[in-house]
Amino acid sequence: MKIGITGGIGSGKSYVSRLLEARGYAVYDCDSAAKRLIASSPYIRRRLTALIGPHTYLADGSLNKSAVAQFLLASEENADAIDRIVHPAVFSDFRKSGLDWMESAIIYESGIYRLVDRVIVVTAPEELRIQRVIARDKISREKVLEWMGRQWPQEEVRQRADFEIVNDGHADIEQQLNNIIEQCNRQF
């Protein structure tokens, strides 16, 4: 069974993935894979450079993050154009990985949910998510809200997902995870 873990920025999906890894489950991280592929794939490098311009990569070969971010945030069309280059490469890489667990912040938006049998959404109150991201990334509230605005609303993702883990600082995440794993093991 292939299982996807998702949730908005600051929800705690990476924390849940680390809990799974501590239990011996390998989790494919779509965000890390995208960064790796952007850095290593000549095909992606050519396509992004053609799309964004010669300043897409720095002289040392690394991605010019500020130039890409500026392009990406300039319009939805720009973000979609980058996604059309990067997402198919991540999908292919996940298939080749042979892993059963996958973490993706944009599991539905990207379409990668089609590669898994079940989806777990990690949820948390919006203000708690904002404070977590500010503390973690040392960015402004406005920047966090901007990034949150680029993701689907938590409620919409919750309605589509098969399971929910509430990460509000009070609920027992380990027990919720145990219950989900038990249900999945019974189903397959």
Secondary structure, DSSP 4 states (H G I P E B T S, - for coil): --EEEE--TTSSHHHHHHHHHHTT--EEEHHHHHHHHHHH-HHHHHHHHHHH-GGGB-TTS-B-HHHHHHHHHH-HHHHHHHHHHHHHHHHHHHHHH--SEEE-TTHHHHSGGGG-SEEEEEE--HHHHHHHHHHHH---HHHHHHHHHTSPPHHHHHHH-SEEEE-SSSS-HHHHHHHHHHHHHHH-
